[in-house]
Amino acid sequence: MPYDARADSSRSYDVAIDAMRERHEAIMAAGAKRIEYIGDAVLIQGDCLEVMPALGRVDAVITDPPYGIGEAAGANKSRSKLAKAVDYGCSDWDNQTADEAIHFARSICNQSIIFGGNYYSLPPTSCWLVWDKLNTGDFADCELAWTNLPKAVRRIKYLWSGMIKAPGEVRGHHPTQKPIGVMKWCIQQLSKDTNTILDPFMGSGTTLVAATQLGRRSIGIELDPDYFDIACKRVREAWKQPRLFDEPKAKPAQTGSLFDGET
């Protein structure tokens, strides 16, 4: 029987769609409230502890989890004195660390970058990522991200001081929002064959925006419906923008990942 390229392509497409449908149904069954597919990003509204077991493996986790310092408990109003402060409301999401979620996230990936790792019980590492915010306010001068990367300590100087910030950055989506430039730098610390990046504490979606701008696949999980909507909007806007300097495409996703079956 002669080879039919069109029929083979159609079968491959059907297999990919079936795989995505099965994974979608598994994630919803695990407790997800919504799933949005935007370009190479998958955004999931739900509890990451419920959702992550349904994802399969990913290549890397980059996240900024709760630090357990009460930053959201009545302290969500920004401290700017040069411009009108942004009031993010009062919440309890930063009242305690998310040790169980971080432990599980690390178990399903090869590479981890965890902001606020100094608030968690994590193994010794040779590579902390240091973000020098060039800050002049009453916030910390630097933020630390724990990693399991096999390299020395790395530092980035990137302005983020109240209303004063690096060119092109927009602040105000989330009280602990990170700059896109810093998250892109974090992604660039990963191995070149990194394909899919998970952020189980997605917030307003900065990690996914950075991944989209670099041409990487990403998965984000966020419990709060309002922040989830903000993340969807930001990722959708990022996907519409031309990416003139995409990094080289990585190898296919690992077996068992959310993106299995794609062609």
C-alpha positions, 0 to 999 in steps of 0.5 A: 500500500503506497504511503499517504502523507496526507492521511498520515498527517491527519492520523497524527493530528487526531492522536495529538487532539485525543492526547490533549483532550484526555489530559484536559479532562484529567486536569479538570477532574483533578479540580481545575476550574478553568483551562485556557490555551494561549499559543504555547502557554496553558493557564489553569485556574485551580489549587496547584496541589490538586492540579500538578499530579495531573500534569505529568513531568515538565522540564523546569519549575520557575516560581515565586511562591508565598514567603509566609511573611504576611505581605498580603495581610493588610500590607498590599498597598504599595509604599510609593511616596512619589505617586499614588499608591496602588491598593491591592486589598487584603488577603491571606495568601502570604500567611504561610509558606507552601512547602508541600506544593514546592516539594511536589513541584520539584519532584516533577522537574529536572531544574528548579528556580524558586524565588524566596527560597531563603524562606524554605527548607531546601537543600544546599546549592551552589547557585543562588540567583540574585536580583539587585533591584537598585532599590532606594525605598524601604523594600529589600535591596535584593531578592534571592531565588534558590536553584538546583542549577549546576553553576555558580551564583549569578546576579542581575541588576534590574531597576524596580524601585517603587514607581521607578522601574526599568524601561518597558516594564509595567508594574501594578498587576500583583503586589509581589509582581516580578519584572518580565526582564528578570524572569526572562533572565531566569529562563535563560539560566536553564539548560538549552534543551529546556522545553516546558516551564511550570509556574505553580504560583502564576499570579499575574502571569509574568513567568508565562509572558517571559516564556512566551517572549522567548518562544518557550512552552509554559504552564501556569496555575493560579487559584485566584480568579481575578489574577487568573484573568489578568494573567490570561490577558497579559499572555494573550497580549504577549502572544500577539507580539512579534518575537524577532529574537526567539531562542532556538526551539528546544527538544520535544517535551518529556514523556508524560507532559501536558504537551505530549502528542503535539506535532 
